[in-house]
Amino acid sequence: MNGRTTRTASLRWSAWLLVGLMTLSTSAATANQKSEDYTKHPGYVSFEGLGHFDADEALVEIDLTEVLLTMAGQIMKGSDPELADVLSKLKLVRVQKFALEERDAKDVEAKVDDMAKKLEKDGWMRVVRVREDADHVHVYFKITDGLLQGITVMAIEDRDTAAFVNIVGEIDPEQIGRLGAKFNIDELHDIEWDWNDQGKRRNRRDRDRDDR
């Protein structure tokens, strides 16, 4: 994710959403609807174990829960019904990007690798791994009962920025690229998933080049 582009896109998205929510008329029942505890959702991932990062120091932070995502979907029904349907089925979209000190880069890379191993142990499916030069990227899918219910992205770029993404909810595989574009998540732009055969993936960014 390019820092300046990501920050600008995030601010535009936040401003657009805020204006929409302020002008949207919703019933009290919808507004007061109790959200599901997404921490118990199979697609949820906590990045607290990685350390090093304080949410107050994030360069970019998007944190949209179910109620806001549902309202955003209602706003977009007229202009983009397909994307509106995608957003309405999500429970959480969390995007965080941090500046990374060079001295901490290797330690963070090691912790990200440990987190990746834990995700695989917990049943997450790896769809992207890039380890070349200063880039270190992992993308995982959580598939439960034949449904894509979570996406996790962990990316270290140029060893000076670290980005972490968790998308939770029922996700349409054909709309992954659009979600990536909407929230400026570059790592999701080029993923093409053949849902008829989960054992095969078509992904132009899939480069697994370790020195191991």
C-alpha positions as protocol buffer text, in pm:
chain_id: "A"
residue {
  index: 1
  type: MET
  ca { x: 0 y: 0 z: 0 }
}
residue {
  index: 2
  type: ASN
  ca { x: 140 y: 339 z: -98 }
}
residue {
  index: 3
  type: GLY
  ca { x: 139 y: 559 z: 215 }
}
residue {
  index: 4
  type: ARG
  ca { x: 19 y: 888 z: 69 }
}
residue {
  index: 5
  type: THR
  ca { x: -232 y: 723 z: -166 }
}
residue {
  index: 6
  type: THR
  ca { x: -364 y: 500 z: 112 }
}
residue {
  index: 7
  type: ARG
  ca { x: -403 y: 788 z: 354 }
}
residue {
  index: 8
  type: THR
  ca { x: -584 y: 1003 z: 97 }
}
residue {
  index: 9
  type: ALA
  ca { x: -814 y: 719 z: -8 }
}
residue {
  index: 10
  type: SER
  ca { x: -892 y: 638 z: 355 }
}
residue {
  index: 11
  type: LEU
  ca { x: -978 y: 1000 z: 434 }
}
residue {
  index: 12
  type: ARG
  ca { x: -1201 y: 1022 z: 126 }
}
residue {
  index: 13
  type: TRP
  ca { x: -1375 y: 699 z: 221 }
}
residue {
  index: 14
  type: SER
  ca { x: -1425 y: 817 z: 581 }
}
residue {
  index: 15
  type: ALA
  ca { x: -1560 y: 1155 z: 471 }
}
residue {
  index: 16
  type: TRP
  ca { x: -1794 y: 994 z: 217 }
}
residue {
  index: 17
  type: LEU
  ca { x: -1921 y: 749 z: 476 }
}
residue {
  index: 18
  type: LEU
  ca { x: -1971 y: 1018 z: 741 }
}
residue {
  index: 19
  type: VAL
  ca { x: -2173 y: 1240 z: 508 }
}
residue {
  index: 20
  type: GLY
  ca { x: -2380 y: 944 z: 398 }
}
residue {
  index: 21
  type: LEU
  ca { x: -2453 y: 833 z: 752 }
}
residue {
  index: 22
  type: MET
  ca { x: -2551 y: 1186 z: 853 }
}
residue {
  index: 23
  type: THR
  ca { x: -2802 y: 1209 z: 569 }
}
residue {
  index: 24
  type: LEU
  ca { x: -2932 y: 855 z: 591 }
}
residue {
  index: 25
  type: SER
  ca { x: -3268 y: 809 z: 761 }
}
residue {
  index: 26
  type: THR
  ca { x: -3284 y: 473 z: 937 }
}
residue {
  index: 27
  type: SER
  ca { x: -3536 y: 329 z: 1179 }
}
residue {
  index: 28
  type: ALA
  ca { x: -3458 y: 319 z: 1548 }
}
residue {
  index: 29
  type: ALA
  ca { x: -3469 y: -57 z: 1534 }
}
residue {
  index: 30
  type: THR
  ca { x: -3190 y: -64 z: 1277 }
}
residue {
  index: 31
  type: ALA
  ca { x: -2982 y: 197 z: 1456 }
}
residue {
  index: 32
  type: ASN
  ca { x: -3012 y: 19 z: 1788 }
}
residue {
  index: 33
  type: GLN
  ca { x: -2965 y: -329 z: 1650 }
}
residue {
  index: 34
  type: LYS
  ca { x: -2717 y: -517 z: 1863 }
}
residue {
  index: 35
  type: SER
  ca { x: -2409 y: -620 z: 1668 }
}
residue {
  index: 36
  type: GLU
  ca { x: -2277 y: -971 z: 1681 }
}
residue {
  index: 37
  type: ASP
  ca { x: -1959 y: -1017 z: 1885 }
}
residue {
  index: 38
  type: TYR
  ca { x: -1725 y: -1043 z: 1588 }
}
residue {
  index: 39
  type: THR
  ca { x: -1434 y: -1159 z: 1806 }
}
residue {
  index: 40
  type: LYS
  ca { x: -1610 y: -1496 z: 1818 }
}
residue {
  index: 41
  type: HIS
  ca { x: -1652 y: -1510 z: 1441 }
}
residue {
  index: 42
  type: PRO
  ca { x: -1434 y: -1769 z: 1263 }
}
residue {
  index: 43
  type: GLY
  ca { x: -1297 y: -1498 z: 1032 }
}
residue {
  index: 44
  type: TYR
  ca { x: -1174 y: -1271 z: 1312 }
}
residue {
  index: 45
  type: VAL
  ca { x: -803 y: -1233 z: 1385 }
}
residue {
  index: 46
  type: SER
  ca { x: -637 y: -1031 z: 1662 }
}
residue {
  index: 47
  type: PHE
  ca { x: -298 y: -881 z: 1584 }
}
residue {
  index: 48
  type: GLU
  ca { x: -221 y: -790 z: 1945 }
}
residue {
  index: 49
  type: GLY
  ca { x: 33 y: -1070 z: 1972 }
}
residue {
  index: 50
  type: LEU
  ca { x: 258 y: -898 z: 1719 }
}
residue {
  index: 51
  type: GLY
  ca { x: 347 y: -620 z: 1964 }
}
residue {
  index: 52
  type: HIS
  ca { x: 546 y: -311 z: 1861 }
}
residue {
  index: 53
  type: PHE
  ca { x: 235 y: -124 z: 1750 }
}
residue {
  index: 54
  type: ASP
  ca { x: 9 y: 119 z: 1931 }
}
residue {
  index: 55
  type: ALA
  ca { x: -323 y: 198 z: 1764 }
}
residue {
  index: 56
  type: ASP
  ca { x: -271 y: 567 z: 1845 }
}
residue {
  index: 57
  type: GLU
  ca { x: 42 y: 564 z: 1626 }
}
residue {
  index: 58
  type: ALA
  ca { x: -125 y: 421 z: 1315 }
}
residue {
  index: 59
  type: LEU
  ca { x: -58 y: 611 z: 993 }
}
residue {
  index: 60
  type: VAL
  ca { x: -386 y: 479 z: 854 }
}
residue {
  index: 61
  type: GLU
  ca { x: -672 y: 324 z: 1048 }
}
residue {
  index: 62
  type: ILE
  ca { x: -1009 y: 206 z: 918 }
}
residue {
  index: 63
  type: ASP
  ca { x: -1231 y: 35 z: 1173 }
}
residue {
  index: 64
  type: LEU
  ca { x: -1584 y: -31 z: 1046 }
}
residue {
  index: 65
  type: THR
  ca { x: -1813 y: -258 z: 1244 }
}
residue {
  index: 66
  type: GLU
  ca { x: -2133 y: -429 z: 1135 }
}
residue {
  index: 67
  type: VAL
  ca { x: -2371 y: -140 z: 1203 }
}
residue {
  index: 68
  type: LEU
  ca { x: -2165 y: 109 z: 999 }
}
residue {
  index: 69
  type: LEU
  ca { x: -2111 y: -142 z: 719 }
}
residue {
  index: 70
  type: THR
  ca { x: -2485 y: -212 z: 702 }
}
residue {
  index: 71
  type: MET
  ca { x: -2560 y: 160 z: 685 }
}
residue {
  index: 72
  type: ALA
  ca { x: -2293 y: 206 z: 417 }
}
residue {
  index: 73
  type: GLY
  ca { x: -2460 y: -72 z: 218 }
}
residue {
  index: 74
  type: GLN
  ca { x: -2794 y: 106 z: 246 }
}
residue {
  index: 75
  type: ILE
  ca { x: -2637 y: 428 z: 119 }
}
residue {
  index: 76
  type: MET
  ca { x: -2493 y: 253 z: -186 }
}
residue {
  index: 77
  type: LYS
  ca { x: -2803 y: 57 z: -286 }
}
residue {
  index: 78
  type: GLY
  ca { x: -2897 y: 303 z: -556 }
}
residue {
  index: 79
  type: SER
  ca { x: -2552 y: 368 z: -703 }
}
residue {
  index: 80
  type: ASP
  ca { x: -2385 y: 27 z: -665 }
}
residue {
  index: 81
  type: PRO
  ca { x: -2626 y: -246 z: -550 }
}
residue {
  index: 82
  type: GLU
  ca { x: -2372 y: -524 z: -598 }
}
residue {
  index: 83
  type: LEU
  ca { x: -2114 y: -366 z: -369 }
}
residue {
  index: 84
  type: ALA
  ca { x: -2391 y: -261 z: -129 }
}
residue {
  index: 85
  type: ASP
  ca { x: -2486 y: -628 z: -93 }
}
residue {
  index: 86
  type: VAL
  ca { x: -2122 y: -720 z: -27 }
}
residue {
  index: 87
  type: LEU
  ca { x: -2085 y: -458 z: 248 }
}
residue {
  index: 88
  type: SER
  ca { x: -2414 y: -552 z: 412 }
}
residue {
  index: 89
  type: LYS
  ca { x: -2287 y: -906 z: 475 }
}
residue {
  index: 90
  type: LEU
  ca { x: -1966 y: -799 z: 647 }
}
residue {
  index: 91
  type: LYS
  ca { x: -1919 y: -786 z: 1024 }
}
residue {
  index: 92
  type: LEU
  ca { x: -1591 y: -598 z: 1043 }
}
residue {
  index: 93
  type: VAL
  ca { x: -1336 y: -425 z: 821 }
}
residue {
  index: 94
  type: ARG
  ca { x: -1017 y: -331 z: 1003 }
}
residue {
  index: 95
  type: VAL
  ca { x: -717 y: -180 z: 825 }
}
residue {
  index: 96
  type: GLN
  ca { x: -412 y: -50 z: 1011 }
}
residue {
  index: 97
  type: LYS
  ca { x: -82 y: 77 z: 876 }
}
residue {
  index: 98
  type: PHE
  ca { x: 221 y: 168 z: 1087 }
}
residue {
  index: 99
  type: ALA
  ca { x: 564 y: 319 z: 1034 }
}
residue {
  index: 100
  type: LEU
  ca { x: 832 y: 60 z: 1102 }
}
residue {
  index: 101
  type: GLU
  ca { x: 1173 y: 132 z: 1245 }
}
residue {
  index: 102
  type: GLU
  ca { x: 1448 y: -40 z: 1049 }
}
residue {
  index: 103
  type: ARG
  ca { x: 1589 y: -195 z: 1364 }
}
residue {
  index: 104
  type: ASP
  ca { x: 1252 y: -361 z: 1436 }
}
residue {
  index: 105
  type: ALA
  ca { x: 1187 y: -492 z: 1084 }
}
residue {
  index: 106
  type: LYS
  ca { x: 1343 y: -835 z: 1124 }
}
residue {
  index: 107
  type: ASP
  ca { x: 1174 y: -891 z: 1460 }
}
residue {
  index: 108
  type: VAL
  ca { x: 834 y: -796 z: 1313 }
}
residue {
  index: 109
  type: GLU
  ca { x: 896 y: -1021 z: 1010 }
}
residue {
  index: 110
  type: ALA
  ca { x: 965 y: -1313 z: 1243 }
}
residue {
  index: 111
  type: LYS
  ca { x: 648 y: -1246 z: 1443 }
}
residue {
  index: 112
  type: VAL
  ca { x: 444 y: -1219 z: 1124 }
}
residue {
  index: 113
  type: ASP
  ca { x: 583 y: -1558 z: 1014 }
}
residue {
  index: 114
  type: ASP
  ca { x: 483 y: -1703 z: 1354 }
}
residue {
  index: 115
  type: MET
  ca { x: 136 y: -1555 z: 1316 }
}
residue {
  index: 116
  type: ALA
  ca { x: 109 y: -1706 z: 967 }
}
residue {
  index: 117
  type: LYS
  ca { x: 195 y: -2050 z: 1106 }
}
residue {
  index: 118
  type: LYS
  ca { x: -70 y: -2005 z: 1377 }
}
residue {
  index: 119
  type: LEU
  ca { x: -332 y: -1910 z: 1118 }
}
residue {
  index: 120
  type: GLU
  ca { x: -254 y: -2222 z: 916 }
}
residue {
  index: 121
  type: LYS
  ca { x: -277 y: -2433 z: 1231 }
}
residue {
  index: 122
  type: ASP
  ca { x: -619 y: -2276 z: 1299 }
}
residue {
  index: 123
  type: GLY
  ca { x: -745 y: -2375 z: 955 }
}
residue {
  index: 124
  type: TRP
  ca { x: -675 y: -2062 z: 752 }
}
residue {
  index: 125
  type: MET
  ca { x: -580 y: -2117 z: 388 }
}
residue {
  index: 126
  type: ARG
  ca { x: -277 y: -1936 z: 250 }
}
residue {
  index: 127
  type: VAL
  ca { x: -346 y: -1777 z: -89 }
}
residue {
  index: 128
  type: VAL
  ca { x: -50 y: -1539 z: -118 }
}
residue {
  index: 129
  type: ARG
  ca { x: 301 y: -1540 z: 22 }
}
residue {
  index: 130
  type: VAL
  ca { x: 561 y: -1294 z: -104 }
}
residue {
  index: 131
  type: ARG
  ca { x: 908 y: -1292 z: 46 }
}
residue {
  index: 132
  type: GLU
  ca { x: 1148 y: -1110 z: -178 }
}
residue {
  index: 133
  type: ASP
  ca { x: 1385 y: -823 z: -119 }
}
residue {
  index: 134
  type: ALA
  ca { x: 1223 y: -589 z: 133 }
}
residue {
  index: 135
  type: ASP
  ca { x: 864 y: -711 z: 78 }
}
residue {
  index: 136
  type: HIS
  ca { x: 705 y: -962 z: 309 }
}
residue {
  index: 137
  type: VAL
  ca { x: 335 y: -1035 z: 241 }
}
residue {
  index: 138
  type: HIS
  ca { x: 87 y: -1297 z: 363 }
}
residue {
  index: 139
  type: VAL
  ca { x: -278 y: -1324 z: 259 }
}
residue {
  index: 140
  type: TYR
  ca { x: -507 y: -1587 z: 416 }
}
residue {
  index: 141
  type: PHE
  ca { x: -868 y: -1696 z: 366 }
}
residue {
  index: 142
  type: LYS
  ca { x: -1091 y: -1855 z: 628 }
}
residue {
  index: 143
  type: ILE
  ca { x: -1335 y: -2096 z: 466 }
}
residue {
  index: 144
  type: THR
  ca { x: -1605 y: -2249 z: 686 }
}
residue {
  index: 145
  type: ASP
  ca { x: -1899 y: -2460 z: 565 }
}
residue {
  index: 146
  type: GLY
  ca { x: -1808 y: -2377 z: 206 }
}
residue {
  index: 147
  type: LEU
  ca { x: -1823 y: -2000 z: 266 }
}
residue {
  index: 148
  type: LEU
  ca { x: -1543 y: -1745 z: 268 }
}
residue {
  index: 149
  type: GLN
  ca { x: -1582 y: -1591 z: 614 }
}
residue {
  index: 150
  type: GLY
  ca { x: -1257 y: -1408 z: 669 }
}
residue {
  index: 151
  type: ILE
  ca { x: -961 y: -1247 z: 496 }
}
residue {
  index: 152
  type: THR
  ca { x: -636 y: -1160 z: 672 }
}
residue {
  index: 153
  type: VAL
  ca { x: -351 y: -961 z: 522 }
}
residue {
  index: 154
  type: MET
  ca { x: -12 y: -900 z: 685 }
}
residue {
  index: 155
  type: ALA
  ca { x: 234 y: -695 z: 481 }
}
residue {
  index: 156
  type: ILE
  ca { x: 574 y: -541 z: 543 }
}
residue {
  index: 157
  type: GLU
  ca { x: 686 y: -311 z: 263 }
}
residue {
  index: 158
  type: ASP
  ca { x: 1037 y: -173 z: 213 }
}
residue {
  index: 159
  type: ARG
  ca { x: 1098 y: -265 z: 576 }
}
residue {
  index: 160
  type: ASP
  ca { x: 965 y: 75 z: 677 }
}
residue {
  index: 161
  type: THR
  ca { x: 588 y: 17 z: 688 }
}
residue {
  index: 162
  type: ALA
  ca { x: 368 y: -263 z: 819 }
}
residue {
  index: 163
  type: ALA
  ca { x: 1 y: -311 z: 727 }
}
residue {
  index: 164
  type: PHE
  ca { x: -253 y: -543 z: 885 }
}
residue {
  index: 165
  type: VAL
  ca { x: -602 y: -615 z: 753 }
}
residue {
  index: 166
  type: ASN
  ca { x: -889 y: -829 z: 879 }
}
residue {
  index: 167
  type: ILE
  ca { x: -1219 y: -854 z: 692 }
}
residue {
  index: 168
  type: VAL
  ca { x: -1487 y: -1054 z: 873 }
}
residue {
  index: 169
  type: GLY
  ca { x: -1822 y: -1179 z: 747 }
}
residue {
  index: 170
  type: GLU
  ca { x: -1969 y: -1361 z: 450 }
}
residue {
  index: 171
  type: ILE
  ca { x: -1750 y: -1253 z: 159 }
}
residue {
  index: 172
  type: ASP
  ca { x: -1832 y: -1298 z: -209 }
}
residue {
  index: 173
  type: PRO
  ca { x: -1508 y: -1437 z: -364 }
}
residue {
  index: 174
  type: GLU
  ca { x: -1584 y: -1259 z: -692 }
}
residue {
  index: 175
  type: GLN
  ca { x: -1587 y: -924 z: -511 }
}
residue {
  index: 176
  type: ILE
  ca { x: -1252 y: -954 z: -331 }
}
residue {
  index: 177
  type: GLY
  ca { x: -1080 y: -726 z: -582 }
}
residue {
  index: 178
  type: ARG
  ca { x: -1352 y: -462 z: -540 }
}
residue {
  index: 179
  type: LEU
  ca { x: -1315 y: -473 z: -164 }
}
residue {
  index: 180
  type: GLY
  ca { x: -943 y: -427 z: -210 }
}
residue {
  index: 181
  type: ALA
  ca { x: -1004 y: -126 z: -432 }
}
residue {
  index: 182
  type: LYS
  ca { x: -1266 y: 27 z: -202 }
}
residue {
  index: 183
  type: PHE
  ca { x: -1040 y: 11 z: 105 }
}
residue {
  index: 184
  type: ASN
  ca { x: -716 y: 56 z: -91 }
}
residue {
  index: 185
  type: ILE
  ca { x: -579 y: -287 z: 2 }
}
residue {
  index: 186
  type: ASP
  ca { x: -335 y: -348 z: -281 }
}
residue {
  index: 187
  type: GLU
  ca { x: -268 y: -706 z: -179 }
}
residue {
  index: 188
  type: LEU
  ca { x: -628 y: -803 z: -269 }
}
residue {
  index: 189
  type: HIS
  ca { x: -646 y: -633 z: -608 }
}
residue {
  index: 190
  type: ASP
  ca { x: -514 y: -919 z: -821 }
}
residue {
  index: 191
  type: ILE
  ca { x: -654 y: -1223 z: -644 }
}
residue {
  index: 192
  type: GLU
  ca { x: -866 y: -1442 z: -872 }
}
residue {
  index: 193
  type: TRP
  ca { x: -1020 y: -1736 z: -691 }
}
residue {
  index: 194
  type: ASP
  ca { x: -1172 y: -2037 z: -866 }
}
residue {
  index: 195
  type: TRP
  ca { x: -1448 y: -2114 z: -617 }
}
residue {
  index: 196
  type: ASN
  ca { x: -1547 y: -2430 z: -801 }
}
residue {
  index: 197
  type: ASP
  ca { x: -1213 y: -2584 z: -710 }
}
residue {
  index: 198
  type: GLN
  ca { x: -1070 y: -2455 z: -383 }
}
residue {
  index: 199
  type: GLY
  ca { x: -754 y: -2652 z: -445 }
}
residue {
  index: 200
  type: LYS
  ca { x: -666 y: -2423 z: -736 }
}
residue {
  index: 201
  type: ARG
  ca { x: -607 y: -2052 z: -726 }
}
residue {
  index: 202
  type: ARG
  ca { x: -521 y: -1803 z: -994 }
}
residue {
  index: 203
  type: ASN
  ca { x: -331 y: -1514 z: -849 }
}
residue {
  index: 204
  type: ARG
  ca { x: -99 y: -1283 z: -1038 }
}
residue {
  index: 205
  type: ARG
  ca { x: 76 y: -1176 z: -718 }
}
residue {
  index: 206
  type: ASP
  ca { x: 158 y: -1522 z: -588 }
}
residue {
  index: 207
  type: ARG
  ca { x: 534 y: -1520 z: -549 }
}
residue {
  index: 208
  type: ASP
  ca { x: 679 y: -1754 z: -292 }
}
residue {
  index: 209
  type: ARG
  ca { x: 1049 y: -1685 z: -309 }
}
residue {
  index: 210
  type: ASP
  ca { x: 1214 y: -1755 z: 21 }
}
residue {
  index: 211
  type: ASP
  ca { x: 1580 y: -1819 z: 62 }
}
residue {
  index: 212
  type: ARG
  ca { x: 1506 y: -2132 z: 257 }
}
